[in-house]
Amino acid sequence: MLSVIAGLFTANAFEWFAHKYILHDYGRNRKGRDHYHWDHHRDVRRNDFHEPVYEHYFGEDYDRHRAEVESLLFLAAVVTPLLPIAPVYTITLYYSMWNYYHCHRKSHANPEWAKKHLPWHVDHHLGRNQDTNWCVTKPWFDYIMGTRVYTAKSETEKNPLGLDLPEWANEWFSSIIENTEVERARISETQQLQAG
């Protein structure tokens, strides 16, 4: 059980780190391999979170899609030597890579699903500050690192874990963060949208 928790935690930390430092920092270089991420941001903002590339596996923008798949396959190869030493941990990392790909793809192919199930990712793309909300699958490291910023663009998750839990558990986990901060952020975002 601890190996599963450690694997999920490691994957979420890496998701946050890679998105922030590799895709956003290195990706700013127009000649760099990771610049496709900024094209992704541009297209998603133009289409209210929808990106047609994610509706199919092959097509005119296959290069952008391929870069994401190749990166995940590379990461899978990097962690594979851990398999004999920590099989459950490594399999959890494999699962996390698949889950990332599945969630990211589904979110941009179906924005309404994303607004309900991945609001932090919707806020990352459609909020005023795209240098926040780095996590895709779950918002854990955004809460830990203080980069979870709420916007009026999506439904806010019911708890910091981003999981469907019984109401009593939602209330307990939500008490960890100030709900007034959530409401203040939404009001501020709404006012900025109306003014701009």
Secondary structure, 3 states (H helix, E strand, C coil): CHHHHHHHHHHHHHHHHHHHHHHHHHHHCCCCHHHHHHHHHHHHHHCCCCCHHHHCCCCCCHHHHHHHHHHHHHHHHHHHHHCCCCHHHHHHHHHHHHHHHHHHHHHHHCHHHHHHHCHHHHHHHHCCCCCCCCCCCCCHHHHHHCCCCCCCCCCCCCCCCCCCCCHHHHHHHHCCCCHHHHHHHHHHHHHHHHHC
